[in-house]
Amino acid sequence: MLFTSATFLLFHLAVVALRWVLPRAWVGPLLLVSSYVFYLSWGPIYGLLLGGMTVLGWSVALGLERGWHRRLLLGASVTVVLGVLAWFKYAGFLAAQGAALLRLLGHETGQGRVDILLPLAISFYCFEIISYLVDVHRGDPAERSLWRFALYVAYYPHLIAGPIVRAGELLPQLRVPSAFDGQRFGDGVYLCLVGFTQKLVFADRLSLWADEVFARPGAHASFGVWMGVVAYTGQIFCDFAGYTNIARGASLMLGLELPENFRLPYLSTSLTEFWRRWHMTLSRWLRDYLYISLGGNRQGTLAQYRNLFLTMLLGGLWHGANWTFLFWGALHGAGLALHKRWDGFARARAWGRLRERAPYQLLAWGVTLVFVMVGWVYFRAPTFTLAHEVLGRMFLPVSGPDTLRMAWGAWPAGLRTALVLTLALALAHVLGRFQVGSRMHAWLPAPARGVAWLALVLACYLLAEPREQFIYFQF
């Protein structure tokens, strides 16, 4: 059930209606059953894996709370969870790389291909189980109720692609279901509609030109390739932020609040700031459970740079079994280390006032955005050959039929659409900087909100280009 499908809308509306009609004691079981129905609709066999991992996390946490060989139990359980994740996500990739290495050494071998279907959402719920176990090991209380813990793991609004929710953020809300709140419910509807607009109107239409450029970069001049990368930059944001807004909105309609995951990331003036705004729940997870575990900044400057690099390297690997993902993570790790170095250098020379001035901020924003866009090329391209062809066209100007010298009407329709949507997305970022949308929604009276909601619904209906599932479903 895709979030943008009619099936999901009917399913969710039915769950919402039952949620507010049934007694509060039935809310938890209703949401648990609904979550498993939602997940099993994607593939029944992997529901057993989700259930098994849930029971493992719940029982190990109880053992940790009771002091049963705490370090050994935590290490063994995290190893098992990561082992399951590695088998499904990386076994095929490692087998292919091993076969390629053997052929390089002159040994005859088969294709070395291992076809393993990746269970949907495995990366997300494995990370949530690991964070829960580590938190219990650090002193947080374990959840006594198996069904409540199972609901925390499988809660369907966030299950497939996040946000990555900590146990302390969701379990307290599950223990005491809230009463109906009209304001919260209305905010949930608004968030859902914003998410649908981001996905159907922006992301899916931007993907048309992005896919064209990444499929045939050699057929386009530099400006067209730049616009293809810009289109993908907008697509991945609108796709993932759109999913997150739908998830948060759907959850608010059920009376439960999920954490914010995006905060206008393309307005960032440094790579450090970008990762505080982009996929914020993953950034916090990597910081709290990987970067700090590696030593953080407690062992000196060089160790901090190393830990930043390793954290982002593993963060890139989490996104997929491909060398380009690994390189994307390494690129961001090196960029974060360089920014930390530059920041320390500037602070030592008391350049604080200079960094606050508008020209410096504008330059820092431009450099950060270009760096992020270069990273997205490696993230999007399946091979280094394609990535370098795209980057070559971007930074080694090539003239052609889509240069700025040509008239607007001579540009391909996809390029014109990408340019218009990019300008609209930039305007939305600027308006979002001053929280114009949320403030207007809170200020409008109920009838006017209804008109605004209807406008968003009509925009989705008239301008939608539903072509594919959400990008982060593959992770």
HELIX and SHEET records of a PDB file:
HELIX    1   1 ALA A    6  VAL A   21  1                                  16    
HELIX    2   2 ARG A   24  TRP A   26  5                                   3    
HELIX    3   3 VAL A   27  LEU A   40  1                                  14    
HELIX    4   4 ILE A   45  GLU A   65  1                                  21    
HELIX    5   5 ARG A   70  LEU A  104  1                                  35    
HELIX    6   6 ILE A  122  HIS A  137  1                                  16    
HELIX    7   7 LEU A  146  ALA A  154  1                                   9    
HELIX    8   8 TYR A  156  LEU A  159  1                                   4    
HELIX    9   9 ALA A  167  ARG A  175  1                                   9    
HELIX   10  10 GLY A  182  PHE A  196  1                                  15    
HELIX   11  11 THR A  197  ALA A  203  3                                   7    
HELIX   12  12 ASP A  204  ALA A  215  1                                  12    
HELIX   13  13 PRO A  217  ALA A  219  5                                   3    
HELIX   14  14 SER A  222  MET A  253  1                                  32    
HELIX   15  15 PRO A  265  LEU A  267  5                                   3    
HELIX   16  16 LEU A  271  ARG A  277  1                                   7    
HELIX   17  17 MET A  280  LEU A  286  1                                   7    
HELIX   18  18 ARG A  287  TYR A  291  3                                   5    
HELIX   19  19 ILE A  292  LEU A  294  1                                   3    
HELIX   20  20 THR A  301  HIS A  319  1                                  19    
HELIX   21  21 TRP A  323  ALA A  348  1                                  26    
HELIX   22  22 GLY A  352  ARG A  355  1                                   4    
HELIX   23  23 ALA A  358  ARG A  380  1                                  23    
HELIX   24  24 PHE A  384  PHE A  395  1                                  12    
HELIX   25  25 TRP A  408  ALA A  410  5                                   3    
HELIX   26  26 ALA A  413  ARG A  433  1                                  21    
HELIX   27  27 VAL A  436  TRP A  443  1                                   8    
HELIX   28  28 ALA A  446  LEU A  463  1                                  18    
HELIX   29  29 ILE A  471  GLN A  474  5                                   4    
END                                                                             
